[in-house]
Amino acid sequence: MTVQQGRRTHQHNGEVVIFVLGTRVNRWSAVRAWSAVVGAMPRMLAELSRERARGMLHQSTSVGRHGPVVTTYWRSVPELLAYAHDSDGEHRPAWRAFNAAARRRPGAVGIWHETFVVPAGGHESIYSDMPLIGLAAATRSVPVTGATDRADQRFSSRGAARRSGGPLPG
């Protein structure tokens, strides 16, 4: 990944939906139970990356001690839910396979997700000598200027400080 030199922030004035999905392998010996989940995720992410009209803006995957965690950024909740319920996409077959594997090996693998709707103006970011990640990769990366040097300025430029009734800590 190419490092973008200097201090940068993201540029986006609309809502952002952050969907975090994780897998926890509880019994590593139950390979058939957890491999169905872990194996399906790359297919879903490839589909979403290919078919940008579905609404996913960006994704990143990390692997922890118990399994992978995927963070995705979406344009809207309706687009996220439409993908989850689309019978023609990769998600529904993966969900059915997970449920079948979980019934055969109860407790062998767990899954979790969290969804955060961040309203327009309710997000700010800073990246220093980093490759494109997070909101900058999901939206647009721009250099920090005098007007966006501090966190309160970045929030203010997106409207959050005005809505909250005062300046934000920098």
C-alpha angles and dihedrals in degrees: 000000000000114000114229106220121231133008117326139171135191125260117216129124100188137078119291125202116206116198118187119191126183140181123210116198105209097176114029090190090065092077095161092056099051100030090067090060098039093044095051097054097071090052092051093047091048090051092049092047091050095044102050091169088074088076108248109135101186143338139201130190129205131177122223134182093282102035146295128327120199123198115197130184119212137188093228147353093245090058092048091050093044090057092047091054100037107120091198097055132080096260101071096052090045091051091050091048091050092050092049092049092046091053091051093048108025113202095009095112134015132197131198139176139188127196124202123189109202111194124224107286094017097104138068134169145188128199124180119193092338135136116245108293139150119355092354090060092042095049126007131313116222134172118263110251133190088271093054101035097114132046092244089055092049091050092044092051087058096044102252098115091052092051095046092054100244150022120309124229114269 
